[in-house]
Amino acid sequence: MELSELYTAAKRKAKGKREKEKGKKVYKTIANLTELNENEAMRIEKIELFHIELPLVHPFRTSMGTEMGRKIILIKVTAEGITAWGECVAMSDPFYSADTVTSAWHTLTRYLIPLVLGKIIYDPRDMVDLMKPVRGHVMAKAALENGVWAWFAEATEQPLSVLLGGVRDRVEVGVSIGIQPTIELLEERVARFVDEGYQRVKMKVEPGWLIEPIERIRTKYPDLRLMGDANSAFTLEDADLLRQIDPFGLLMLEQPLGHDDIANHARLQAQIETAVCLDESIHSVADAQAMIDLKAGRIINMKVGRVGGFSNALKIHDMAEAAGIQMWCGGMLETGIGRAGNVHLASLPNFVLPGDISATDRYFSRDIANPPFVLNKEDSTMTVPTGKGLGVEIDVDFIESLTTDRAEFS
């Protein structure tokens, strides 16, 4: 049965039971196609964009460069008197992804928003087809689609995690540490985060910053869940070098090779014991299927912005689970809006490894959403918000003070 037929049938069933369920709290998980309510469709009436700049507490260096602050596009979606927010995770420069803040702003204002404005949407997954005429630009698409997911969660008065099909009220998290000027400074930062309660640490690595840093941290913390992230800094010719990290028992080595090189990741995984995790290589459902078919790794880092939104993330989650590929939720230095979305997503069943969803104060001295996310020190987890929608309060006044450009469509 087609999705539209399922929806129509569910509407009729929901309408017939409305009086019976009056006053009773009933969660409706659209992701699992349970009961829907005919009043929960939306006509997108207004979309507002905010370009803000938010400084980071500490510079964050990877093999691709150093981030001192975040330029961010926020999206406010209004329909049926209800508002919800999305966040575009594109960076300022095209080093992690081809998407940038500038390209996303152009694509949203010129193409994507005109495609969806005024449209009636019965299911947030409808956004995929509505935006299909535009090729690529996955981070711009994700920001808009995720705002619609948040709207449906608001409208149905349930947490986004429930709408997505989440099963946990806490999600395991870790911390990501950029490349440091010295190993001594690296040791200090690891010690600080371990003391704060983080039980998984990810170290950024690159040629010349691999064996010695990993060995020093592993020697000091033999039981720490430790992993490396290369952000495509190596080539297949480095296989012998990368094999040298096998004895350190890393949780995984994330994206060692090129961002578009799934085939050579398969060749590398066949040569090393450490589990290869793909990040930048997974831009779509098709990429995930190629990884599975080629055995190009054993783990996927899911960044919802990188795959075009929650709809594709859910598809990849299900296919990875069926194939025995473990998952975890990555981060893109998001504000509390994007971070809330990540926490909700990480509550799904196949997110079995700790995610890069650190506490708010790890990145920002003041965030645009409250309450801030904090680490549960006793078990290195973060609590999934239980309020409706994203489950956080948006500090609109603070957003206004940070805004350098804005646009409104109605």
C-alpha positions in Angstrom: 0.0 0.0 0.0 1.3 3.5 -0.9 2.1 6.0 1.9 -0.8 8.2 0.8 -3.2 5.3 1.1 -1.8 4.4 4.5 -2.2 7.9 5.6 -5.8 8.1 4.3 -6.7 4.9 6.1 -5.1 6.1 9.3 -6.9 9.4 9.2 -10.3 7.6 9.0 -9.4 5.3 11.9 -8.1 8.2 14.0 -11.2 10.3 13.3 -13.5 7.4 14.4 -11.6 7.0 17.7 -11.2 10.7 18.5 -14.0 10.9 21.0 -13.0 7.7 22.6 -9.5 8.9 23.1 -10.5 12.4 24.3 -8.3 13.5 27.2 -5.9 10.6 26.7 -2.3 11.1 25.8 -1.6 9.1 22.6 1.8 9.3 20.9 1.6 8.9 17.1 4.9 7.7 15.6 4.7 8.8 12.0 8.0 7.0 11.3 6.3 3.7 12.1 3.1 4.6 10.3 0.8 4.3 13.3 -2.3 6.4 13.8 -2.2 9.9 12.3 -4.7 12.7 12.9 -6.2 14.6 9.9 -5.6 17.8 11.8 -1.9 17.2 12.0 -1.2 18.0 8.3 0.5 21.3 7.7 0.5 24.0 5.1 3.8 25.9 5.3 2.7 29.5 5.8 6.0 31.2 6.6 9.7 30.4 6.6 12.3 32.7 8.2 16.0 32.4 7.9 18.5 33.8 10.4 22.2 34.0 9.7 24.0 34.1 13.0 27.6 34.0 14.3 28.4 32.3 17.6 31.9 32.1 19.0 33.4 28.8 20.2 34.8 28.5 23.7 38.0 26.9 22.3 39.4 26.7 18.7 38.7 23.3 17.2 41.4 22.0 14.8 41.1 19.0 12.5 43.2 17.9 9.5 41.1 20.2 7.4 41.6 23.5 9.4 40.7 25.3 12.5 37.3 26.6 13.5 37.2 29.7 15.8 33.5 30.2 15.7 30.3 29.1 13.9 28.4 30.9 11.2 25.1 29.3 11.2 21.8 29.4 9.3 18.7 28.8 11.5 15.3 28.1 9.9 11.9 29.0 11.6 8.9 27.2 10.1 5.4 28.5 10.8 2.2 26.6 10.0 -1.3 26.4 11.6 -0.1 28.8 14.3 2.7 26.5 15.4 6.4 27.3 14.9 9.4 25.0 14.9 13.1 25.4 14.2 15.8 23.7 12.1 19.6 24.3 11.8 21.9 24.1 8.8 25.1 22.5 9.8 27.1 23.7 6.7 30.5 25.2 7.5 31.9 28.5 6.2 34.4 26.8 3.9 34.0 23.7 1.6 36.6 21.6 3.4 34.4 19.0 5.1 31.6 19.2 2.6 30.8 21.0 -0.7 27.9 22.7 1.1 28.8 26.0 2.7 26.9 28.6 4.6 26.9 30.8 1.5 25.8 28.1 -0.9 23.1 26.9 1.6 21.7 30.4 2.0 21.5 30.8 -1.8 19.9 27.4 -2.4 17.3 27.9 0.4 16.3 31.3 -0.7 16.4 30.8 -4.5 15.2 27.2 -4.8 14.2 25.1 -1.8 11.9 27.5 0.0 9.9 28.4 -3.1 9.4 24.7 -3.7 7.8 24.0 -0.4 6.2 27.3 0.7 2.4 26.9 0.8 2.5 23.2 0.2 0.3 20.9 2.3 2.4 18.2 4.0 0.9 15.1 5.6 4.1 13.5 6.6 7.6 15.1 7.1 9.0 12.6 4.6 7.0 14.3 1.9 9.7 17.0 2.0 12.1 14.6 0.2 10.0 14.5 -3.0 9.1 18.2 -2.8 12.8 19.1 -2.8 13.9 16.4 -5.2 14.2 18.8 -8.2 17.3 20.3 -6.5 20.3 18.0 -6.8 22.7 17.8 -3.9 22.8 20.6 -1.3 21.9 18.1 1.3 22.7 20.3 4.3 20.3 23.0 3.1 17.6 20.3 2.5 18.2 18.8 5.9 17.8 22.1 7.7 14.4 22.7 6.1 13.2 19.1 6.4 14.3 18.8 10.0 12.3 22.0 10.8 9.3 20.2 9.4 9.9 17.1 11.5 10.2 19.4 14.6 6.9 21.0 13.6 5.1 17.6 13.4 6.4 16.7 16.8 5.2 20.1 18.2 1.8 19.7 16.5 1.3 16.1 17.9 2.6 17.3 21.3 5.2 14.6 21.6 9.0 14.5 21.7 10.8 14.3 18.4 12.4 11.1 19.5 9.0 9.4 19.7 8.1 10.6 16.2 11.4 9.2 14.9 11.0 5.8 16.6 13.4 6.3 19.5 13.6 3.7 22.3 16.0 5.3 24.9 15.6 8.1 27.4 19.4 8.5 27.7 22.0 8.2 24.9 25.7 7.4 25.3 28.0 10.3 24.3 31.6 11.0 24.0 33.9 14.0 23.4 35.9 14.9 20.3 39.3 16.5 20.8 41.0 18.4 18.0 44.7 18.2 17.0 46.7 19.8 19.8 50.0 21.8 19.5 51.8 19.2 21.7 51.1 15.7 23.1 51.3 17.2 26.6 48.4 19.5 25.9 46.5 16.5 24.4 47.1 14.6 27.6 45.8 17.5 29.6 42.6 17.8 27.6 41.9 14.1 27.7 42.5 14.1 31.5 40.0 17.0 31.8 37.3 15.3 29.9 37.8 11.9 31.6 37.5 13.7 34.9 34.3 15.3 33.7 32.8 11.9 33.1 33.3 11.2 29.4 33.9 7.5 28.8 34.6 7.7 25.1 37.2 10.0 23.6 37.8 10.7 19.9 41.1 12.1 18.8 41.6 13.9 15.5 44.6 12.4 13.7 46.6 13.2 10.6 50.0 12.2 9.1 52.6 12.9 11.7 50.0 13.0 14.5 48.9 9.3 14.7 51.0 6.6 16.4 52.6 8.6 19.2 49.5 10.5 20.4 47.4 7.3 20.3 50.1 5.3 22.1 50.5 7.9 24.9 46.7 8.2 25.6 46.2 4.4 25.4 49.1 3.8 27.8 47.6 6.3 30.3 44.0 5.1 29.9 44.1 1.4 29.0 40.3 0.9 29.4 39.1 4.2 27.8 37.0 3.8 24.7 39.3 5.6 22.3 39.0 6.2 18.6 40.7 8.2 15.9 39.2 10.5 13.2 41.3 11.3 10.2 38.9 13.3 8.1 40.3 11.8 4.9 43.9 12.7 5.7 45.4 9.4 4.5 45.5 7.3 1.3 45.5 3.6 0.7 49.3 3.8 0.4 49.3 4.4 4.2 47.8 1.0 4.9 51.0 -0.3 6.6 51.1 2.8 8.8 47.4 2.5 9.7 47.9 -1.2 10.6 50.3 -0.1 13.3 47.3 1.2 15.4 45.7 -2.2 15.5 47.4 -3.2 18.8 46.0 -0.2 20.6 42.4 -1.6 20.5 40.7 1.5 19.2 36.9 1.5 19.0 37.3 2.6 15.4 39.2 4.6 12.9 36.9 7.2 11.3 37.2 8.2 7.6 40.8 7.5 7.1 40.7 7.8 3.2 39.1 10.1 0.7 35.6 11.5 1.2 34.4 9.9 -2.1 36.4 6.7 -1.9 34.2 3.9 -0.7 36.1 1.3 -2.8 39.5 1.9 -1.2 38.0 1.9 2.3 36.9 -1.6 1.5 40.4 -2.5 0.5 41.8 -0.9 3.7 39.3 -2.6 6.0 40.5 -6.0 4.5 44.0 -5.1 5.6 43.6 -3.8 9.1 41.9 -5.2 12.3 40.7 -1.8 13.5 37.0 -1.2 12.5 36.7 1.4 9.7 34.0 4.0 10.3 32.7 6.0 7.3 31.6 9.6 7.8 32.2 11.9 4.8 31.7 9.1 2.4 28.0 8.6 3.3 26.0 11.3 1.6 22.9 9.2 0.7 21.1 6.0 1.1 22.9 4.7 -2.0 26.3 5.4 -0.5 25.3 3.5 2.6 24.2 0.5 0.5 27.5 0.7 -1.4 29.4 0.6 1.8 27.4 -2.5 2.9 27.8 -4.3 -0.4 31.6 -3.6 -0.6 32.2 -4.3 3.1 33.9 -0.9 3.2 33.7 -0.6 7.0 31.9 -1.9 10.0 30.5 1.4 11.5 28.6 4.5 10.2 28.8 7.9 11.7 25.4 9.4 11.1 25.3 13.1 10.6 21.8 14.0 9.7 22.8 17.1 7.8 25.2 15.2 5.7 22.5 12.8 4.4 19.8 15.4 3.7 17.6 15.1 6.8 15.9 12.7 9.2 14.0 10.9 6.4 17.2 9.5 4.8 18.8 9.0 8.2 15.9 6.7 9.1 16.3 4.7 5.9 20.1 4.3 6.5 19.5 3.4 10.1 17.2 0.6 9.2 19.4 -0.8 6.4 22.5 -0.6 8.5 20.7 -2.4 11.4 19.6 -5.2 9.0 23.2 -5.6 7.7 24.8 -5.6 11.2 26.5 -2.2 10.7 26.8 -0.3 14.0 26.0 3.4 14.1 26.6 6.4 16.2 25.5 10.1 15.9 28.2 12.6 14.9 28.2 16.3 15.6 28.9 19.4 13.5 29.5 22.0 16.3 25.7 22.5 16.4 23.8 24.9 18.6 21.1 23.6 20.9 18.7 23.3 18.0 20.8 20.9 16.0 22.1 19.2 19.2 18.6 18.5 20.3 17.9 16.9 17.0 21.0 14.7 17.3 20.0 13.6 20.8 16.6 12.6 19.7 18.0 10.7 16.7 20.5 8.9 18.8 17.7 7.3 20.8 17.0 5.0 17.9 17.8 1.3 18.4 20.9 0.9 16.1 22.8 3.9 17.6 24.7 1.5 19.8 28.0 3.4 20.1 28.6 6.7 21.9 27.9 9.8 19.8 29.7 13.1 19.4 27.1 15.0 21.3 29.0 16.8 24.0 27.6 19.1 26.6 26.7 22.6 25.5 29.5 24.3 27.5 32.0 22.2 25.6 31.5 24.5 22.7 29.5 27.6 23.6 29.6 29.9 26.7 25.9 30.7 25.9 23.6 28.8 23.6 20.5 29.8 21.7 18.4 27.0 23.3 17.6 26.2 26.9 18.1 24.3 29.0 21.7 23.5 28.0 22.6 19.9 27.4 24.7 18.5 30.2 26.6 15.2 30.7 25.3 12.6 33.1 28.6 11.9 34.7 27.6 8.6 36.3 27.2 6.9 32.9 28.6 9.2 30.2 25.1 9.8 28.8 22.9 12.7 27.8 19.2 12.8 28.6 16.7 12.8 25.7 14.4 15.8 26.1 10.8 14.9 27.0 9.0 18.0 26.0 7.1 18.3 22.8 9.0 18.9 19.6 12.8 19.5 20.1 12.1 19.8 23.8 14.1 23.0 24.2 13.1 26.6 24.6 14.5 28.8 21.8 16.1 32.1 23.0 14.7 34.3 20.2 16.0 37.5 21.7 19.6 36.1 21.8 19.2 34.9 18.2 18.1 38.4 17.2 21.2 39.8 18.8 23.5 37.4 16.9 21.8 37.8 13.5 23.9 39.3 10.7 21.4 38.7 7.9 17.8 37.4 7.7 15.1 36.6 5.1 11.4 36.0 5.4 9.1 34.1 3.0 5.3 34.0 3.2 
